Amino acid sequence: MKRSKRTELARQVIASDFQVQPVEEDEGWILFAAERKDFFHFVEYNETDGNTTTQPHINHLAVTQHHIPHLAFARAMDFMQSTGHEYVAPVQGRIEIMPQARGEMFLVIRGSAVLLSSLAAGLEERIKRVSSTLATARKRVVCEDGRYLIPGATTHHGNPLSSVSKDLIEGIAFEKVLRRRLNARNFGLYSAFCTHVDSPCALHDMDRIKEFVDTDLTPESVDRADSSFRKVARAVQRRLFPYPVWGRGIKIDSAKACDALHAAVAKLNPVQATQVVLLNGMHNAHILLALAVVTGLASFEYYKAVASDGYPPDSEEMQSLCVSASFIQLFGEVAGGCSGHADPRPTKRIRNKRKLAAGKSAATKTNRSGVVFLDYSAGS
């Protein structure tokens, strides 16, 4: 395949800087991937999305990253098998697995569908392998009096490792199989669960509420926020707050702002409250952003973009934030918070270079190696 100089440079720089391998590409589009200890790391490059400067450099490359925990793929594969390959299986965020005829599967990333079997670096087998790991983990989970547990396992502070959520305990068992041992200092589902069980939630404490108000809800911070964040903030306040406390033209004293925020966090379920504690504690997340993402008013993709603003895309800080945010999202999905998932929907077979997705018909462009680009504007 003939590449432009810009695309060739992007191919080399991204592979080196992100430590990933190109696994699929089409004209001006490259998908890179690598398997890490606890997750799959995908990096997309799309030349048409980037800066058109004639001096290409990493700062101008249109790069989108996805950090997907192994368990998210395992659950998607398991869902697909349990439904007879009749439904599209959400993985996480805008990533799905779409089954097709003859046992083929497409990995759909932000509207681009790639045959799993066409991916390089043995990625298909690695994704399938995590499904068998989930089957192994399930054998370690027992149910007693309506609660699921891993015999002999406790939280970091010695509390019983049990829950009414089967998915959560199976997820922790999966983590134990992969990591050999449970360690709360190695962040993941187990660590999030320990925070949930071992630490009394400080989110409702009025001293903590006042800290949020004094730090995040000041009048001066409104003008520093961009329009997209102000829009999210308005949606959160309409949904959760008895009256608005932050935004242009809003003047309110600190005591009333504290009362309103306290009323807002009281509407969260315990899992969502733990997610907010984790997002703020690990990333110093703005309280309105954290509330938005755990209640489904903003996506975790949006959260990662806002929370990582200023970090170089290949930096350790960026990678750490994105990975931990993905596990906090996963904790909500398996424990009963906000899933961030699209609802499972019937799969549509790809025939005659046509594809149906998200309830709309979409014209497709397919290259020799199996990349399918979806154009939703072609449908109704």
N, C-alpha and C positions, 0 to 999 in steps of 0.2 A: 504494500500500500504506500502510495506516494504521500508524504507529509509535507506541510509547509514548514519553513524554518522555525516559525513560532511554535508550532505543535511539536516539532522534534526537540526543541529546547525545553518545552514544558515537560515532555516525556522524561527527559534526562534529569531535570531539576527536581520534579516531584518524586520520582523513584528514589533519588538520593536523599533528599531532605526529609521525606516522610517515611523512608524505609519500607516502601511498598513495591509490589510488582505490577506491571501492566497486565491485566487479565483479559481485556477486551477493548477493542477500539473501532471507531468508524471515523469518517472524515471530520476532523476537528473536534472529536469527542473521544476521551480515553477514560476507562474505568481501571483504577488500581485497587489492589487489595492485599491484605496480609492478615494472618491469624496471630493474634497476641495470646497472652496467657488466659485471659477470661473473656475475650471478645474478638469479633471480626472488625477490622478497620478497612473501610472503603473510602477511597478518594476519587472524586469525579473531576475531570477537567473538561470544560466546554469552551472552545475558542470563541464561539459566537456570543457567549455571555460576558466576555472579558473586555478590558480596555483595548482599544484598537491602536494603541501606540505602536510606532515602528521600532521602538526600542524595548523589546519584550524583556521582562524581568519577573522574578517570583512575585513581587508586590502587585503586578498587574494581571497575574494569572487568575482565571475564574475557577476557583477551587471550592468544592463542596465536600465536607467530610461527614461520615456516618460511623459511629462507634456502637456496634450492636452486640450486646452480651450473648454469649453462647446459648444461654437459656432461652432467649427470645426466638432464636432460630429453631431450637429443639421443640419449643411449644408450637411454633407454626407448622413444623413438619408433622408433629403428632396430631395437630388439629386436622391437617389435610388428610392424613391416613384414616383418622376416625370418622371422617365425613365422606369417605369413598372418593376422594379427589374431585368432589363436586363444588367446592367453594374455594374462593381466593382466600389465602391464609395471611392475615396481617402479621408482620414480624415486629417492627417498631417504627414509629414515625411514618414516613412515606415509603417504606420498604415493605414489599409483599412477595409472597410466592404464589404463582399462578400455575396450577396443574393443567396439563394439556393431554391430548390423545397419546396413546402408546407409552404412557408413563413419563413423558417428558415434562419438565418443569421450567418455568420462566422465573427469573429473579427480576422483579419490577422495582426500579429505583427512580423515584421522582418522574415517573412517566416513561422511562426508557426500559424496555423489557429485553432481557438477555437470557438466552438458553443456558441453564446451569451446566449442561453437558459441554458447552462450548468454552467455558471459562478455563483459563490456564491455571497453572500452579496447583493443580489437584484440588481446587476449591470445592467442587461439587462433592467429592468424597469427604472432605473435612466437614462440610455442612451436614451431610447425612450422618456422619459419625456422632455428632452431638445428640442426635435423636436417640441413638442406642444408649448413650450415657444417661439420658433421662429415664429410659426404661429400667436401667440398673438402679438408679437412685430411688425410683418408686418402690422398689422391693424393700427399702430400708425404712419406709414410713408405715406406721401402724395407726389405727384409730381406736381410741378409748373414750367412751362416754361422750361421743360426738366431737371430740377434739383430736386433731392429728398431731403426731409427735415422732421424733426420732429417738428410739430407746437409748437412754444413757447420755443424751446430749442436753446441755444447758446453755443458757445465755452467758455472757461474759461475767455477770454478777451472780451466776448460779441459779437463776430462775428457770423453771421448766421451759424447754423449747417446744412449745405446743401452741396450736391455734385452731380456730374453727375453719380457717382457710386451708384447704387441701393443697391448692396451687402454691401457696407460700411455703409450706413445709416441704413439699416436693422440690421447690426451687432451692431451698437451703440444703436439702439432701443432695441435689444435683451439684451445688457448689462444693459440698464436702467431697464428693467423688472426684471432681476435677482438681481440687486443691489439696486433697489428702487429709486436711484438717481444717477445722473452723477457727478462724482468728479474727476477732472483732477489729483489730488494728489494720487488717487488710480489707479495705472497704468493698462491700458487696451486699447481697441480700442479708446475710447473717449479721453484718455490722449494722445495717439499717434496722433490722429486727431488734437487735440489742438496744439501740437507741429508743426504739418504740416501747420496749418492755422495761428496761432497766432504769431509764431516766425519766422522772416526772416531767411532763411537758410544761416548759416555762412560758409557752406562748400566751397563756391566759393571765400571767402575772402582770399587774399594773405597772410595776417598775420596768419590765421588759417592753410593755406596750409604749411607755413614755420614751424609751430609747429609740424605738422605731419612729415615733412621731418626731422627735428632736433630730433624728439623723436623716430620715427619708422623706418626711412630709413637710418640709420647710417651704415657705413661699419662694425662696431663692432658687430652689432646685427645679421649679417648674420651667423656667426659661432655659435651663440647661438641657432639658429633656427634648428629644426629637418628637415630631408629630405622631409617629407610629406608636411610641410609648405612651404619649398622652392619650391617644385613642384607646389603648389597652387599659390605662388607668381609669378612664371614664367608664368603661364596660365593667370593670371590677367593682367600682363604687356603686354603680347602678344595681349590680347583682347582690352585693353583700352588705353595703353600708346603709345605715338609716338615713344618712344625708352626706353629700360630698364634702370632702375635707382637703382635697389637693387638686389643683388645676388653676388655669388662668382665670383671674377675677374672683377667686375664692379666698375669703378672709375669715378665719375662724380661730378662736383661742385654743391653746394647747389642751386644756381640760376637755373641751367638747370633742376635739380630734381624738383624744385618748378614748373617750367613751364610745365614739363611733367605730374606731379600730377594734376595740374590745368586743363590740357587738358583732363585727364582721368575722373575727377569728372564731367566735363562739358557734358560727354556722358550719365550721369545718368538721368533718368526721375525724376520729382519732388518727387514721392513717394519713389523711391530708395534713393534719397538724404536724405529724412527724416529718412529712415531706418538706413542709415549710421550714421547720427547725433545721433539717439537713441542708436545704438549699441556702439558708441564711448563714448557718454555721460554717459550711464548707466553702461557700462562694461569696459570702457577704451580699447575698442577693437583696435587691430592693424589695421591701415588703409587698408592694403592689404587684410587682412582677412575679414574686413567689406565689401570691394568692391567685393570680391569673392563671398560672400554669397548672397548679394542682386542682383547680376547678374547671379546667378545660376551656378557659376563655382565651388562652394563648397556647401555642404548641411548644413542645420542648425544643424543637428546632429554633423557634424564635427566641426562646429563653437562652439557649446556648449562644446565639449570635449577639444578644444584648449583654449577657454576663461576661462574655469573653472579649468584648470590645477593647481594642488596644493591644491584645496579645497577637504576636505573629502566629499565623496558622499552623506552623510546624513546631511551635515552641512546646516545651514540657508543660508550661502552665495551661496552655490551650488544650493539650491532650488530656491532662489530668481532670480539668473541669468537664470536658465533654464525656469522658468515661464515667465519672462519678454521677453526672446528671443523668446519663443513660440508666445507671443502676437505680437511682432514685425514682426515675420514671417506671422502671420495671417493678420496683417495690410496690408502687401504687397499683400497677396492673394485677399483680398476684395477691395483694393483701386487701384490696377493696377500696383503694382511693380512686383517683381519676385515671383511667387507662391511657388516654391519649391515642387509643386505637380507633381505626375505622371499624364499623361493624362488618363481620364476615358477610360476604355476598356470593351468590352463585357465580361460578367461573364461566367464562365464555371462551369457546374454542377459537383459536386463530386459524381462519381459513381464507384463502384467496386474498392474502395480504390485507385483511381487515381485522380489527381488534376491538373488543368492547371492554371498557373499564370505567369504573366509578359511575355506572349507570348511563354512560354516554357512548355513542359510537365514535370511533376514532380512526382516521386514515393512518396507515402505517408506512414506514419506509424501512425495508429490511436489507441489510448488507449481506455479503456472502457468509460472514461468520456468525450471523444470527442475531445481531442487534436490531431491535425493533423500536423505532421512535414513534411515540404516540402524538397525534395532533387532534386534541379534543375539539378544536374549533370546527373541525369537519363534520362533527355530529350535531344532533339536536339536543 
